[in-house]
């Protein structure tokens, strides 16, 4: 996958559901092509198939549970693979998992050749998750998520330390930076600290002008 990666999590914001999700994904596709930047989206589960069919940029799931079988109400990775998603977030701060559950999902992602992006809320968690050798670890201190206070500037030493830890334990795993990322300067700083991109949500999804905001976010790449 081309780096740096700008991954936009649509969560289940009202501004990013159904036709609104498709509109945002189309904006991402347009900016990615114009600026030659790798921009990916993670829409609500119910919008995944529609968006995969309508855009050519990478589309990720926000979460999955099982392989397939008698698991009522769970999200099967088998279906995600068939739909055509590129991978999935795992252990987001709003969908926390125990370590053995994270491990199971990373292994399933490897089995189905999907990209795993595992979120970590602390350096201790970063270190533990790195032993699983996922494709990406997204370091996101939960206290900064949605605040507009960027972790890349508020806690630069910790971000740099997270990169060092992952590089030592699992050199092939790339680090993304999340929590409070809301400007091009924030993205630039994150990359300067050694990350390979950013994970963000509200700064783009809830913007009055999503296209203008996204162009600004990628302006320093």
N, C-alpha and C positions, 0 to 999 in steps of 0.2 A: 504494500500500500504506500502510495506517495505521501511523503512527509514534508512539512508539518501538516497535521490533521486538525481541522476545525470541526468539532462534533457538536451539533446543536440538538439538545434534548428538548423535545416539545412538551414533555410531561403530559398532563391532561389539562393544560390551560385552555380555557374556553376559546382563546384566540387561535388555538392550534388543533382544532377538532374538525373532522369531516372536510368539507370544501375549503375551509380556512387552512387546514393542514397542507392540502395540496397547493394552495396559493403560496404558502411559505416555502414549501419544498421547491416549487418552480423558481422562486426568487433565489434560493440557494444554488440551484442548477445554473441560473443565469450568471450569478456573480462568480461561481467557480470557473465557468467557461471564460468569462471576460478577464478575470484576474489570474487564471491558471493556477488556482489554489485548490487543494483537496478539501472540499466541504462535504460533510456527511450529516444525515439527519436521523433522529430517533423518535419517530412518531408514536402516538398511542397505538396499542396493539390492534384495535379495530380499523385503523387507517393504513396499516402496513401494506397489505396487498395492493390497494389502490395506488399508493405512492410508488411502490416498486415498479409497477407497470407504467407509470406516467413520467418518471424521471430517470436519468442515467447516472446520477451521483449515487454514492454508497448509502444504503438505508440499513439502519440497525434497529433491533428490538430493544425495548427498555428493560426486559426481564424475560426469563423463561424458567420452567420448573422441572420438566421431566423429558424423557425420550419420547415415549408414546405408550398407550395402554389404558388400563382401567383407573384413571386418575381424574375423576370428575372435577371440573372447575380449574384444572391446571393448564399451563401453557406448554405444549410439546415442542421441543426443538426440531423434531422431524418436520413439523408443519412450517416452521420458520425457514428451514432449508428448502422445502418445496416451493414456498412463496418466492424465494430469491433474495432474502436479506443477506447482508454480508457478515453479520455478527450480532453480538448483544452486549448490553451493559449487564454487569453482575454486581450485586451487593451495593447498589446505590444507597445513599444515606436515607432515602425515603422507602427503601425496600431492603433493609438489612438482613443478612443471613449469618448463620453460624459457620464456623470455618469448614466443617465437614460438608456443608451444603455448597459453599463456594467451591471447594475441591471437586465435588461431583459435577458441578456445572462447567468448570474449566475443562475437565476431562471429556465431557460430552461435546463441548465446543471443538475440542481437538479431533474427536471422533468424526464429527460431521464437517470438519474443515471450515468452521466458522470462526471469525475473529472474536476473541474474548477481551473485553475491557472491564477490568475489575476495579471497583472504587474502593479507596482506603481513606479512613478518617484520621489516622495518626501514623507516626513513623513506626510505631510498634506493629500496627496492622500492615503497613507497607512491607516491612521485613518478612512477616509471616506469609503474606500473599505472594511475595516474590519467589518463595520456594516452590510454588505451583507452576511457575514459568508460563504465565498467561501472555498473550500478545501485547497487552497494554495494562498499566496500572494508572488509574486516574486518582491523583492525590487531591482530596477535597475536605479540608477542615469544616465540619458541619456548621460551626458557629458563624461562618462567613457566607454560607450559601444564601443567595437571594438578597444579600445586604448591599451589594454594589461596592463593597470593600474588597478589592482584589487580593487574593492570597499571594499572587506573584509580587506584590509590592508591600503588603502588610507583614508577610512572613517569608521573605526571600531566602533567608538562611535555611529555613526548614524545607523549602522546596528544593533547594540545592542539595541538601542532605538526603532527601528522598531519592533524588536522581542517583547519588553516589551509592546508596544502599542497594538499589535495584541493579545498578551496573555491576556491583560486586557479586551479588547472588545469582542474577540471571541476566547476563549481558544482552541476550536477544530480546528481552522485554523492554518496551519503550514506555516512557512516563508522560502522561498528560497532566495538565494543571487545571484544577477547577475551583469553584467557589468565589463568587464576587467578580469574576472576569466580566468587564463591561465596556472596555475601550481597546482601541488598537495599541495604545501604549501598554496596557495590561498584557496583551498577547505578545508583544515584542519582548517585554521583560521576562515573561514565562519561558520563551524560547532561549533568551540569553542565559537563563539559569540552567539550561540543559534539557528542558523538556522537549518533546516532539509534537507539541500542539496543546490545544485547550478543549475543555468540555464546559459548555455554558448553556443557559436556558433563558431566563427571564429578560436579560438585557436585549436579546433578539426578539423573542416571541412576543413580549409585551410592549415592544417599541411602537411608537406612533407611526414610524416610518421604517419598517424592517429592512428594506433594501438599502436605505441610506445608512442604517446602523451596521449592517453586515459589510458594506463597502468600507466603512471606517474601521471595523474590527480587523479586516485583512489588509489594511493600508500599509502596514509596516513589514509585511511578509515578502 
